[in-house]
Amino acid sequence: MPEKAPDVVVSETVDAPPEKVWELVGDPARMGEISPECYSTRWLGGATGPKPGARFIGWNRKGLLRWPTTSTVAEYDPASHISWDVDVLGQAVARWSFTLEPEGTGTKVTQRWVDKRTPIASLVGKGRTSDSPSHNREGMARTLATVKARSEGRAG
C-alpha cells in the first residue's frame, strides 16, 4: 500500500547551510526549542539519538490541555531528512517529517504532517482541536519561522 500523501506541507527558505538547519530539526529531542505545541521530549528504551526504530516520548500542550505521545523514528538521513510516527495510547495518529534541500547558499526546509488517525480517533481528536489541518499548518509555520530565525542567528 503506498504511503498516504501529506495532509499539510509547509516550506521556508533559510539563509543558512543545511548542516546548521539540521542542528535544530534533525533531532526530535530539540522539538521543545522550536515547536509551539511540543514542549519536551525524552528518548526511550536506551535510545540516545535519532535513528530508525529509536523511540521517544513527547509532551505537548494546547492552552491548558497537556498530553504525551510516543514516537518512533521511521526515516533518518543526516542533514537531509527525518520522519517519525506518533501514537497515542498505542493508536497511530500521525507522521511528522522535515526535509532539507540546498537552495543557493541557503536551505529549503519542508515540514510535513500526515494524519494517520482512524475515523473514530479523528472524531475524538476534534475535542482537542476543531480543525487539525489548519491548526497544524499554523503551528508548522510558527515552527519554521523559529527555525529560520535561529538558523540565521536571530532571536526566535
N, C-alpha and C positions, 0 to 999 in steps of 0.2 A: 504494500500500500504506500503510495507516495506521501511524502511529508506535506502536511497542510501549509498553505501559503500563510504568511504573517497576517495577523489582523490589524496590526499597526506597525508602521515603519517611519522612523524619524531620523533625519541625517543632518549633520552640521559639518562645515569645513573649519578646521582648526589650524591656526598658523603655528604649528609645531610638528616635528617629525613623529612618525608612528610610534617609535620607541618611547617617547615622552608621554604620548596619549595613553599608550598601553599600560604605563605605570598606574594609571587611575582606573581603567576599565578591564584590565586583564586578570584581575584577582577579585573574586566576589567578596573577599574579606574586607575590601575597601568600599563596598557599596554604601555604607553608612556615611562616608565622606561626600558622596556625590548625589545620592538619591533623596528625593523629598519624602519617600514613603518607608524605605528600608533604613532603619537607624542603627542596626548592629548585626553582625554575623559571627559565627564560630564554626570552625572545622569540626567534623565528627569522625569517629572511628579511627583515630590516629592520623587522619589526613593533615598535612601541614601547608598545603597549597593546591592550586588548581591542576588537575589532570583528569582525563576521562575516568569516570567512576567515583571520584572523590565527592564526599557528601558534606553538606554544611547546613546549619540552621540559620535562618534569618528572622529577625524581629522587625515587624512592620507596624506602621501607625497611620491612622487617618482620623483626625480630630481626637476624640477621647478613646476611640477604639484601638486596641493593640492585639496583635495576633502573630504567632510563629508560623513559619513554613519550613519545610525540609526540602533541600535541593540536591540534585546530583549533576555534576559536570558531565555534559554529553559530548562536547567537542572542544578541543583546545589546540590551537595552532599559534604559538607565541608571536606577539606583535602583529597578529593578523585577525584571528577570530576565536571567540569563546561563546559557548552556549551552555545553558543549564536548564534542567527540567525541574519544575516546582510541584510539590504536592502538599496537600493539607489533609491531615488525618488519613494518609495513605491513598488519597484520591488525586490523580493528575489534574493540575489546574492550568499550567502554562509552561511555555518555553520562552526564555529570555536570551537574547544574544547581542553581542557587539561585534562589528566587523570594521576593520581599519583598512583603508586604501590610500597609498601615497597619492597626493594631488599637488603637483608643482613642488614647492618647498614645504607644503603642509600635509594635512591628513584629512581625508573624508572619513568621519566616524558615523556608522549607521547602527542604530539600536532597533531591534525587532522584538515584538511580542506576539506569540501565538497562543490563543485561547484554547486550552485542551480540556475544559470542563465539559462534563456530560450535561445534557439539557436540565436535569434536576439540580446538579451542582451550580449551574449557571443561574437558575432561579433563586437558589439560596443565596448566592453571591450578590444578588441585586439588593439584599438588605444592607450590604456593606457599601455598595457603590451602585447608584441608579443607572449609570451608563459606563460600563467598564472600558470600552474602546476610547471614548473621549476623555475619560478620567486618566487612563494610561497614556494617551497621546500628550496630554498636558504635563504629566509627571515626567515623561521621557524627554520632552522639550526642555523642561527645567533641568533634568539631569545633564543633557548635552550642553546646555548653557553653562552649567557649573564646570563640566569637563573642559570646555573651551576656555573659560576664564582662568582656571587653574593651570592648564597646559600652556597658556600664553603668558603666565606669570602675573595674572591679575587676581584680585580677591574674588572669591566665588562661593 
